[in-house]
C-alpha cells in the first residue's frame, strides 16, 4: 500500500518540462524509486490528433510502468484545433523525444522505448523510423534511438486510414489526400518507412471499430516483407476494444508487458 501511495504521488507531482513556447509543447517526467539510471518509456497519447484529447489518458499505464521500475516521459504535442497538423505535430513529437537529452535526471538513454495508442501509435511508429528520413525532412536526424516500439491499436497506415475514413482526421492531419501530397505521406506515414531498425510490437483488437485491425495487419505484412522484426498480437472480443488498451488491468496491456518481459519492481 505504501508503494502504491508513492506511485500515485509521483503521478500527481510529475515534473513538467517545456520543450517549446506553445502551451502544448510540454511533457511530464515520472521517475520510479531507486537511484537509476532507469530505462525510459516515451508514451504518446491518441485521440485522432485532436486537441480535445491530452496526455492524461496515458497516466494509468504510466503508473504501471513506474511500478515496474521504468521512468516515463509522457509527451504532449500540438494537435488539430490547437496549432497542430502537418508538419507541427510531427516536429513536436520529434522535439519532445529529443528533449530527453537535456534532462538532468537518472535516465538510461541507451534503453529508451516508444509506446503509443491509436493516433499516438502512428506517431510512435513514425518517431521510431525518423533515422530513415532524408536530411531536412520534418523530424530527421533524431537524437534518441529507441530499442523497441509498441503500437496499441495504432494508425500505422495513414493512406489506408484515409481510404477507410474517407479522409477524416487523416485529411486534417496531412492537409490533403495521399495522391495530392505524396511527399508528405512519404515522410509521415509509418508504413512507407518500414522496416524499423528495432523490434516492433503491434497489439490490436479484432473487433476494433475505431481503428481497423487491417491497418496493423497490413503494416506487419509490409514490414516482414522488408525484413523487419514485427509481432502482431490480436486481442479478441471486448478485451480488444479501442480504449481497453490504456487500461493497465486489461488483456491488451498484459500482452505488452509480457512482450517486454518487464519485471515488477520491488
Secondary structure as GFF3:
##gff-version 3
##sequence-region A 1 266
A	DSSP	alpha_helix	2	12	.	.	.	ID=ss1
A	DSSP	beta_strand	15	18	.	.	.	ID=ss2
A	DSSP	beta_strand	26	30	.	.	.	ID=ss3
A	DSSP	beta_strand	38	44	.	.	.	ID=ss4
A	DSSP	three_ten_helix	55	58	.	.	.	ID=ss5
A	DSSP	alpha_helix	59	67	.	.	.	ID=ss6
A	DSSP	beta_strand	71	75	.	.	.	ID=ss7
A	DSSP	alpha_helix	88	98	.	.	.	ID=ss8
A	DSSP	three_ten_helix	99	102	.	.	.	ID=ss9
A	DSSP	beta_strand	107	117	.	.	.	ID=ss10
A	DSSP	alpha_helix	119	128	.	.	.	ID=ss11
A	DSSP	three_ten_helix	130	132	.	.	.	ID=ss12
A	DSSP	beta_strand	148	152	.	.	.	ID=ss13
A	DSSP	alpha_helix	158	164	.	.	.	ID=ss14
A	DSSP	alpha_helix	168	174	.	.	.	ID=ss15
A	DSSP	alpha_helix	182	188	.	.	.	ID=ss16
A	DSSP	three_ten_helix	190	193	.	.	.	ID=ss17
A	DSSP	beta_strand	199	205	.	.	.	ID=ss18
A	DSSP	alpha_helix	213	225	.	.	.	ID=ss19
A	DSSP	beta_strand	230	235	.	.	.	ID=ss20
A	DSSP	three_ten_helix	237	240	.	.	.	ID=ss21
A	DSSP	three_ten_helix	242	246	.	.	.	ID=ss22
A	DSSP	alpha_helix	251	260	.	.	.	ID=ss23
###
